[in-house]
Amino acid sequence: MKLKHLSLSVMIMGTALGLASTQAAASGYQFGSQSVSGQGSAHANGAEANDPSTIFSNPAGLTRLDGTQFSTGVTLVVPHSEYTDNGSKNVLGQPTGGDNGGTFAPKAVAAPTFYLSSKINDKLTAGIGMYVPYGAKLDYGFNWAGRYALKSINLQSLNINPSIAFKLDERNSFGFGVSAQYMKATLEQMADAVDGLAIGGLMQQGITNPAQIAALAPGVAAQLRQSGVSGDGLGHVQGDDWGFGWNMGYMFQLDDNTRFGLAYRSSVKQSLSGTSTWTFNNVTGNVTVGGVTLPAAVAAKFKHPDATASVDVTTPETASANFFHQLNPKIALMGDVTWVRNSRMQQIDIKQYSVPAQGDLVIHQNWRDTWRVSVGSNYQLNDAWMLRGGLAWEQSPVKSDDQRHPAIPDSDRIWLSLGANFKINKQSSIDMAYSFIDFKNANVNYSDSCTPAGVNLSTGGSCTGNGGTVKGSYKTYLQLLGLQYNYRF
């Protein structure tokens, strides 16, 4: 069930091309670097339109490109993230034990890009782009203190974006593109088998009041542990899906040195379906169910049968305004403001279909809309070298600590980027970029009242999940290294 937790990280983050990030480099689950040339100015270059990667930032910029051109590159993400647990508890309020998740971020991941443009005539230019729009990759391990909320997640995506641009006159250009977007996600979380069996045993005795269950279950769980029942189960969900959207752009050429751009990218609706499986191979001991003694692993499986599942997900639309000004033959200035409708991410309701029936898995995010502001500059050092630099501030969609889930422990961030373009000859050049992204220190205090036995201790309704509270803090920074080759036929 691919988005069982695609929701978590969500929806959030090129299978054919590869993918990724620890936390995505942009806010929420967006990847954040679809162009190495753009990365060099902290993505302030939406109105520069200097190579085919303008397909992503503003397709109207295609009208500025002569002949046939292509750009292909790769961005290497080198993350550093530390988690410190501050008292995570299971659904019954007992300490979970466990560690801080070790090196839960990968050492490095790579995300490729490819863009191609071709001028049809003086008015029309066509192109196509392939890039990674979303991504997340984390693995906290089996003994992490927050394992009942998340053990690991790997979200991959690919967007294929054919585009066309029309030059109305010397000042006005329009561009339009369509997107075929693919997502693939795998998520694992641990199941507190002992607590689930304790709560399930009470319910079998006719005790269904959530307050009574919460009061009696810790004692029953302690008895089970004394009798030799121990261990966690493992839930594994995975799936993929295609979705479709569109984008458009407008560019206004004030004079030879100054232009302004507007760009919009639509949301993409995807209906994800797949499978959810649970294993309890590490659960030991025996329990008595209805007068029959069973292995605890078998009894735990009753409440977590394998299932098919589905969830509807809508990625956020974005709107951008940008400018470019060639101050003099050496120096160019640029800037960008981008709005992201992350408020589409409120509550994710994953339907599960199994025998016996299970409740829905519900994940609250309650995200807000966000902004990114970036400024950048080019400096033409000589005929061969152009240097780039940029600074950006990007807002996190997470409103508060109790809405921050460990799949995307997101926070506000500052980008500092440096880059360069080296002209090999008249036809080819290489772009290089380095970015340091510093995340604001973030606390997490995420709670879920769904018990492993399938009853919500807050509402009394049926549900699927393992409950508990993840309480801790994150310190994170990312380094991005990009290399891109450009060729003009």
TORLUM-600681 format. One line per field, with one value per residue (C-alpha): residue number from 0; x, y, z. Coordinates in Angstrom, 2 decimals, decimal comma, padded with zeros to 5 digits. Layout:
<vextors>
n <- [NUM; ...]
xx <- [X; ...]
yy <- [Y; ...]
zz <- [Z; ...]
</vextors>
This chain:
<vextors>
n <- [0; 1; 2; 3; 4; 5; 6; 7; 8; 9; 10; 11; 12; 13; 14; 15; 16; 17; 18; 19; 20; 21; 22; 23; 24; 25; 26; 27; 28; 29; 30; 31; 32; 33; 34; 35; 36; 37; 38; 39; 40; 41; 42; 43; 44; 45; 46; 47; 48; 49; 50; 51; 52; 53; 54; 55; 56; 57; 58; 59; 60; 61; 62; 63; 64; 65; 66; 67; 68; 69; 70; 71; 72; 73; 74; 75; 76; 77; 78; 79; 80; 81; 82; 83; 84; 85; 86; 87; 88; 89; 90; 91; 92; 93; 94; 95; 96; 97; 98; 99; 100; 101; 102; 103; 104; 105; 106; 107; 108; 109; 110; 111; 112; 113; 114; 115; 116; 117; 118; 119; 120; 121; 122; 123; 124; 125; 126; 127; 128; 129; 130; 131; 132; 133; 134; 135; 136; 137; 138; 139; 140; 141; 142; 143; 144; 145; 146; 147; 148; 149; 150; 151; 152; 153; 154; 155; 156; 157; 158; 159; 160; 161; 162; 163; 164; 165; 166; 167; 168; 169; 170; 171; 172; 173; 174; 175; 176; 177; 178; 179; 180; 181; 182; 183; 184; 185; 186; 187; 188; 189; 190; 191; 192; 193; 194; 195; 196; 197; 198; 199; 200; 201; 202; 203; 204; 205; 206; 207; 208; 209; 210; 211; 212; 213; 214; 215; 216; 217; 218; 219; 220; 221; 222; 223; 224; 225; 226; 227; 228; 229; 230; 231; 232; 233; 234; 235; 236; 237; 238; 239; 240; 241; 242; 243; 244; 245; 246; 247; 248; 249; 250; 251; 252; 253; 254; 255; 256; 257; 258; 259; 260; 261; 262; 263; 264; 265; 266; 267; 268; 269; 270; 271; 272; 273; 274; 275; 276; 277; 278; 279; 280; 281; 282; 283; 284; 285; 286; 287; 288; 289; 290; 291; 292; 293; 294; 295; 296; 297; 298; 299; 300; 301; 302; 303; 304; 305; 306; 307; 308; 309; 310; 311; 312; 313; 314; 315; 316; 317; 318; 319; 320; 321; 322; 323; 324; 325; 326; 327; 328; 329; 330; 331; 332; 333; 334; 335; 336; 337; 338; 339; 340; 341; 342; 343; 344; 345; 346; 347; 348; 349; 350; 351; 352; 353; 354; 355; 356; 357; 358; 359; 360; 361; 362; 363; 364; 365; 366; 367; 368; 369; 370; 371; 372; 373; 374; 375; 376; 377; 378; 379; 380; 381; 382; 383; 384; 385; 386; 387; 388; 389; 390; 391; 392; 393; 394; 395; 396; 397; 398; 399; 400; 401; 402; 403; 404; 405; 406; 407; 408; 409; 410; 411; 412; 413; 414; 415; 416; 417; 418; 419; 420; 421; 422; 423; 424; 425; 426; 427; 428; 429; 430; 431; 432; 433; 434; 435; 436; 437; 438; 439; 440; 441; 442; 443; 444; 445; 446; 447; 448; 449; 450; 451; 452; 453; 454; 455; 456; 457; 458; 459; 460; 461; 462; 463; 464; 465; 466; 467; 468; 469; 470; 471; 472; 473; 474; 475; 476; 477; 478; 479; 480; 481; 482; 483; 484; 485; 486; 487; 488]
xx <- [000,00; 002,24; 001,02; 000,19; 002,95; 003,50; 001,14; 003,61; 006,35; 004,19; 003,21; 005,99; 009,58; 012,81; 012,61; 013,97; 016,27; 016,84; 015,96; 016,23; 017,00; 017,01; 014,60; 013,82; 015,96; 012,96; 010,12; 007,80; 008,57; 009,67; 013,13; 014,28; 016,93; 015,68; 018,51; 022,22; 022,42; 019,45; 020,98; 024,02; 021,86; 019,68; 016,97; 016,56; 016,94; 013,34; 013,51; 017,07; 016,12; 019,69; 019,27; 016,47; 015,93; 013,68; 011,04; 010,72; 011,00; 009,17; 008,40; 007,93; 011,71; 012,04; 011,50; 014,91; 016,76; 018,08; 018,45; 018,38; 019,84; 020,01; 021,14; 021,73; 022,97; 023,02; 022,73; 024,42; 022,76; 025,02; 022,88; 023,73; 020,93; 020,90; 017,95; 017,94; 015,09; 013,45; 011,05; 009,11; 006,31; 004,10; 000,32; -000,06; 002,28; 005,24; 008,79; 009,59; 013,28; 015,56; 018,16; 018,35; 018,07; 021,79; 022,76; 019,21; 020,04; 021,86; 025,49; 024,62; 021,94; 021,82; 019,02; 019,49; 017,86; 017,46; 016,10; 015,84; 014,61; 014,22; 013,27; 010,61; 010,45; 010,72; 007,54; 007,48; 009,89; 009,23; 010,96; 010,80; 012,13; 012,62; 013,41; 012,74; 009,98; 009,60; 011,64; 012,47; 014,75; 015,21; 015,92; 015,97; 016,56; 014,68; 015,63; 014,78; 012,76; 010,13; 009,86; 006,09; 005,52; 008,15; 011,03; 011,94; 010,61; 011,79; 009,79; 010,83; 009,34; 009,82; 008,14; 008,10; 007,24; 006,81; 006,36; 005,81; 006,38; 004,98; 006,57; 003,70; 005,97; 009,36; 008,13; 005,65; 006,10; 003,88; 004,70; 002,65; 003,53; 001,90; 003,26; 003,16; 004,21; 005,25; 005,64; 006,92; 007,07; 008,03; 007,41; 008,09; 006,95; 007,18; 004,19; 004,11; 002,88; 002,71; 000,52; -001,65; -002,20; -002,97; -005,57; -007,00; -007,38; -009,33; -011,62; -012,25; -013,45; -016,00; -014,04; -014,42; -014,45; -011,26; -010,67; -010,96; -008,65; -006,06; -006,21; -006,06; -003,85; -000,45; -000,96; -002,01; 000,98; 003,31; 001,86; 002,40; 006,03; 006,53; 005,12; 007,72; 005,85; 008,12; 009,14; 007,91; 006,21; 007,08; 004,63; 005,67; 003,74; 004,59; 003,05; 003,20; 001,01; 000,95; -000,74; -001,08; -000,92; 000,16; 002,23; 002,35; 004,52; 004,61; 007,68; 007,78; 010,89; 011,04; 014,23; 017,39; 018,61; 015,47; 012,68; 010,02; 008,36; 005,29; 004,90; 002,29; 002,41; -000,82; -001,56; -001,44; -004,13; -003,10; -005,10; -002,59; -003,32; -001,23; -000,61; 000,05; 001,74; 002,72; 005,14; 005,67; 008,63; 010,47; 007,55; 008,11; 005,96; 002,40; -000,99; -004,41; -007,22; -010,71; -009,32; -006,82; -003,09; -001,46; 001,98; 001,93; 003,09; -000,01; -002,36; -000,81; -001,36; -005,16; -005,29; -002,88; -003,98; -002,43; -004,54; -005,04; -005,27; -005,93; -005,50; -006,19; -003,32; -003,00; 000,40; 000,54; 000,35; 003,00; 003,05; 006,20; 007,18; 010,73; 012,97; 016,34; 018,39; 021,73; 023,23; 026,30; 028,34; 029,82; 027,02; 023,46; 020,94; 017,92; 015,28; 012,31; 009,32; 007,46; 004,23; 003,41; -000,09; 001,02; -002,25; -003,65; -001,95; -004,28; -005,43; -004,50; -007,10; -005,83; -008,57; -007,66; -009,51; -008,97; -010,67; -011,17; -011,84; -009,42; -009,98; -008,47; -004,96; -005,26; -002,28; -002,70; -000,37; -002,35; 000,24; 000,15; 000,93; 004,59; 006,86; 010,39; 012,32; 015,63; 018,08; 021,09; 023,74; 025,96; 029,44; 031,11; 034,71; 036,03; 034,99; 035,15; 033,94; 030,74; 030,38; 027,04; 025,83; 022,53; 020,80; 017,31; 014,93; 012,36; 009,45; 008,40; 004,75; 004,79; 002,82; 003,92; 005,90; 002,85; 002,26; 005,86; 006,07; 009,45; 008,96; 009,39; 010,91; 010,78; 011,71; 012,52; 015,83; 018,42; 020,14; 023,63; 024,65; 027,71; 028,07; 029,92; 029,47; 032,54; 032,30; 034,22; 033,59; 030,82; 028,58; 029,14; 029,51; 029,50; 027,59; 028,81; 027,02; 027,41; 024,68; 024,69; 021,19; 020,90; 017,69; 016,39; 016,61; 013,27; 011,38; 008,91; 006,06; 003,82; 001,09; -001,29; -004,03; -004,58; -003,61; -002,04; -005,32; -007,22; -009,10; -008,54; -008,12; -009,33; -012,46; -013,19; -013,45; -011,67; -008,34; -005,05; -001,77; 000,50; -000,01; 002,29; 004,22; 007,50; 009,24; 012,68; 014,71; 016,45; 019,58; 019,97; 021,93; 022,36; 025,07; 024,21; 026,83; 025,66; 027,21; 025,44; 026,50; 024,94; 025,16; 023,84; 023,50]
yy <- [000,00; 002,53; 005,56; 004,11; 006,28; 008,09; 010,12; 010,35; 011,61; 011,99; 012,05; 012,98; 012,09; 008,64; 005,10; 004,88; 007,73; 007,02; 009,24; 010,82; 012,43; 012,13; 014,69; 016,18; 019,20; 021,47; 021,96; 019,07; 016,12; 018,07; 017,19; 020,72; 020,48; 019,85; 021,80; 022,11; 025,52; 026,62; 025,18; 027,42; 030,49; 028,79; 028,48; 032,23; 031,82; 031,25; 034,16; 033,49; 030,79; 029,97; 026,24; 023,67; 023,21; 026,26; 023,62; 023,07; 026,62; 028,50; 026,83; 030,25; 030,60; 027,96; 030,76; 032,18; 029,00; 028,67; 025,47; 022,14; 021,91; 019,38; 019,40; 016,35; 016,32; 014,66; 016,05; 014,18; 014,70; 014,20; 014,40; 014,73; 014,30; 013,41; 012,42; 012,57; 010,82; 012,70; 010,09; 008,29; 006,07; 003,30; 003,59; 002,58; 005,33; 003,07; 003,96; 002,27; 001,86; 001,70; 003,98; 007,25; 005,63; 005,53; 006,83; 006,78; 008,98; 007,45; 008,40; 009,85; 009,61; 010,84; 012,37; 012,75; 015,24; 015,42; 018,25; 018,68; 021,68; 022,30; 025,53; 024,76; 028,27; 031,89; 031,54; 027,96; 025,95; 022,46; 020,48; 017,67; 017,29; 014,33; 014,98; 013,96; 016,07; 014,34; 012,06; 010,79; 008,04; 007,16; 003,97; 004,26; 000,54; -002,09; -000,77; 002,92; 004,49; 005,71; 002,43; 002,09; 005,20; 004,47; 002,11; 003,14; 004,93; 005,14; 007,42; 007,71; 009,71; 010,65; 013,39; 013,36; 016,87; 017,57; 021,31; 023,87; 027,64; 030,39; 033,79; 036,24; 039,21; 040,58; 041,15; 038,38; 034,60; 031,80; 028,20; 025,13; 021,60; 018,37; 016,00; 012,24; 011,63; 008,27; 007,49; 004,41; 004,05; 001,47; 001,93; -000,21; 000,24; -001,96; -003,44; -003,64; -007,24; -007,52; -004,43; -005,54; -008,96; -007,40; -005,03; -007,75; -010,06; -007,41; -006,81; -010,54; -010,41; -007,77; -004,74; -002,18; 001,15; 003,00; 004,37; 000,91; -000,57; 002,15; 001,49; -002,32; -003,07; -002,14; -004,75; -007,43; -006,58; -006,93; -010,39; -011,44; -010,36; -012,29; -015,39; -015,11; -013,17; -010,60; -009,10; -006,71; -007,40; -005,68; -004,02; -003,60; -001,52; -000,78; 000,28; 002,69; 004,76; 007,25; 010,65; 013,54; 017,33; 020,43; 023,60; 026,95; 030,05; 033,64; 035,77; 039,53; 041,08; 044,68; 045,44; 043,67; 043,38; 042,85; 040,27; 039,03; 035,64; 034,00; 030,23; 027,81; 024,05; 022,18; 019,63; 015,96; 013,62; 010,02; 007,08; 004,71; 001,08; -001,89; -004,30; -004,19; -007,19; -007,93; -010,48; -011,53; -013,89; -012,27; -012,60; -015,37; -017,07; -018,42; -016,92; -018,39; -017,30; -018,67; -021,48; -022,47; -021,95; -020,45; -019,11; -015,37; -014,72; -016,47; -014,63; -011,25; -011,89; -012,07; -008,31; -007,58; -009,71; -009,02; -006,53; -004,59; -000,87; 002,42; 006,12; 009,25; 011,75; 015,17; 016,80; 020,59; 023,19; 025,93; 029,51; 031,54; 035,09; 035,88; 038,44; 038,64; 041,80; 042,04; 044,89; 045,21; 042,90; 041,22; 041,03; 039,70; 039,82; 037,55; 036,59; 034,29; 034,00; 030,66; 029,74; 026,07; 024,92; 022,41; 022,88; 020,14; 017,81; 017,60; 014,10; 010,99; 008,23; 004,86; 002,35; -001,29; -004,30; -007,63; -010,57; -010,07; -006,38; -003,72; -000,06; 002,77; 004,01; 007,75; 010,09; 013,73; 016,28; 019,55; 021,24; 024,92; 026,73; 027,72; 030,28; 030,24; 033,44; 033,33; 035,84; 035,14; 036,56; 035,63; 037,01; 036,66; 036,14; 035,72; 034,18; 030,65; 031,00; 032,37; 032,20; 031,88; 032,43; 032,45; 032,60; 031,30; 030,97; 028,20; 027,70; 024,34; 023,23; 021,74; 023,95; 022,56; 019,84; 017,61; 017,65; 016,75; 013,08; 011,25; 010,36; 014,07; 015,81; 019,04; 022,57; 025,98; 026,14; 028,46; 027,69; 028,93; 028,03; 028,51; 027,47; 027,94; 027,43; 026,48; 026,89; 024,07; 025,44; 027,22; 024,18; 022,67; 023,72; 022,26; 023,55; 022,83; 023,68; 023,28; 024,01; 023,94; 023,69; 024,37; 023,20; 024,89; 022,51; 020,71; 018,99; 016,17; 015,27; 013,20; 011,07; 008,43; 006,82; 003,78; 000,58; -002,53; -004,32; -002,06; 000,22; 003,94; 004,81; 008,37; 007,68; 004,00; 003,46; 000,84; 001,71; 000,33; 001,43; 001,02; 004,26; 005,88; 009,14; 009,94; 012,63; 013,89; 016,45; 016,66; 018,45; 018,37; 019,83; 018,75; 019,26; 019,12; 018,59; 019,01; 018,45; 019,16; 018,91; 021,22; 020,89; 023,06; 021,51]
zz <- [000,00; -001,32; 000,28; 003,46; 004,46; 001,35; 003,32; 006,08; 004,17; 001,86; -001,06; -000,93; -003,06; -010,70; -010,62; -014,15; -013,28; -009,61; -006,70; -003,46; -000,29; 003,40; 004,01; 000,68; -000,05; -000,50; 001,95; 002,69; 000,46; -002,63; -003,86; -004,56; -007,30; -010,81; -012,47; -011,63; -013,33; -011,23; -008,06; -008,49; -007,82; -005,14; -007,82; -008,22; -012,01; -013,09; -015,57; -016,78; -019,29; -020,25; -021,01; -021,52; -017,76; -018,05; -018,87; -015,13; -013,82; -016,62; -019,99; -021,66; -021,45; -024,21; -026,78; -025,83; -026,88; -030,44; -032,43; -030,61; -027,12; -024,33; -020,72; -018,58; -015,02; -011,64; -008,12; -005,30; -001,90; 001,12; 004,27; 007,92; 010,44; 014,13; 016,31; 020,11; 021,89; 024,74; 026,12; 023,37; 024,71; 023,41; 023,18; 026,85; 028,01; 028,74; 027,57; 024,27; 025,03; 022,03; 020,54; 018,62; 015,19; 014,43; 011,01; 009,70; 006,73; 003,73; 003,15; -000,26; -002,92; -006,52; -008,61; -012,39; -014,76; -018,55; -020,71; -024,50; -026,51; -030,26; -032,00; -034,62; -036,12; -035,02; -032,96; -031,64; -029,51; -028,12; -025,41; -022,90; -019,36; -017,02; -013,38; -009,77; -008,15; -004,75; -002,54; 000,93; 002,20; 005,89; 007,84; 011,63; 012,25; 014,25; 017,70; 017,28; 020,09; 017,60; 015,68; 016,26; 014,16; 011,50; 010,87; 007,31; 004,25; 000,65; -001,65; -005,29; -008,14; -011,78; -013,83; -017,65; -018,81; -022,59; -023,23; -025,97; -025,99; -028,23; -028,83; -029,30; -030,07; -029,02; -025,47; -024,65; -024,56; -023,27; -022,44; -021,59; -020,54; -019,41; -016,79; -016,37; -012,79; -011,33; -007,64; -005,87; -002,10; 000,49; 004,21; 007,25; 010,84; 013,91; 015,75; 019,56; 019,71; 023,52; 023,96; 021,06; 022,62; 026,01; 024,58; 022,35; 025,37; 027,29; 024,34; 024,08; 027,68; 026,71; 027,93; 025,15; 026,96; 025,93; 029,42; 030,98; 028,36; 028,97; 032,71; 032,61; 029,61; 031,17; 033,87; 031,40; 029,20; 032,19; 032,93; 029,32; 029,46; 032,69; 030,98; 028,20; 025,50; 023,86; 020,53; 017,86; 014,57; 011,30; 008,93; 005,29; 002,76; -000,84; -004,13; -007,06; -009,35; -012,25; -012,18; -014,63; -014,42; -016,31; -016,00; -017,73; -017,83; -019,06; -019,74; -020,37; -021,95; -020,70; -022,65; -023,77; -020,19; -018,10; -018,06; -015,69; -015,43; -013,94; -013,67; -012,35; -011,83; -011,19; -008,52; -009,53; -008,25; -007,71; -006,44; -004,92; -004,24; -003,22; -000,36; 003,36; 005,01; 008,61; 010,00; 013,63; 013,25; 016,18; 018,62; 021,19; 023,82; 023,94; 024,79; 025,49; 023,17; 023,82; 025,92; 023,21; 023,65; 020,59; 019,71; 020,40; 016,83; 015,45; 017,80; 016,92; 013,23; 013,79; 014,25; 011,39; 008,42; 005,05; 003,12; -000,05; 000,50; -001,27; -000,63; -002,67; -002,74; -004,34; -004,72; -004,14; -006,88; -007,03; -008,31; -008,92; -009,83; -010,89; -012,56; -014,34; -014,94; -016,74; -014,74; -016,95; -019,22; -016,13; -013,56; -013,70; -010,83; -010,37; -007,86; -007,32; -004,99; -004,98; -003,20; -002,54; -001,62; 000,98; 002,85; 000,60; 003,06; 006,03; 006,97; 005,06; 005,27; 004,05; 003,38; 004,06; 002,74; 004,48; 006,20; 009,05; 008,42; 009,64; 010,38; 008,38; 008,93; 009,57; 009,65; 010,59; 009,03; 008,94; 006,76; 005,84; 002,58; 002,30; 000,65; -000,75; -001,47; -003,31; -004,78; -006,95; -009,23; -012,18; -012,71; -016,12; -015,09; -018,66; -021,96; -020,53; -016,94; -015,47; -011,67; -009,83; -006,29; -004,46; -001,11; -000,28; 002,66; 002,56; 004,90; 006,33; 005,98; 009,52; 011,90; 015,27; 017,02; 017,45; 013,67; 012,78; 011,78; 011,72; 008,04; 007,22; 010,26; 008,31; 009,42; 007,94; 006,12; 004,59; 001,26; 000,42; -003,14; -005,32; -008,94; -012,20; -015,92; -017,95; -021,72; -023,40; -026,89; -028,79; -028,59; -025,16; -021,56; -018,04; -015,00; -011,47; -008,23; -004,47; -001,92; 001,85; 003,32; 007,03; 008,74; 011,85; 014,83; 015,08; 017,89; 017,34; 019,71; 017,41; 019,03; 017,71; 019,83; 017,60; 019,42; 017,87; 018,66; 016,25; 018,65; 019,07; 022,75; 022,14; 020,09; 020,68; 016,93; 014,86; 013,27; 012,04; 013,60; 016,59; 018,46; 020,93; 021,04; 019,31; 021,32; 020,41; 018,47; 015,09; 013,90; 010,13; 007,27; 003,66; 001,08; -002,62; -005,33; -008,93; -012,34; -015,65; -019,30; -021,91; -025,71; -028,54; -032,01]
</vextors>
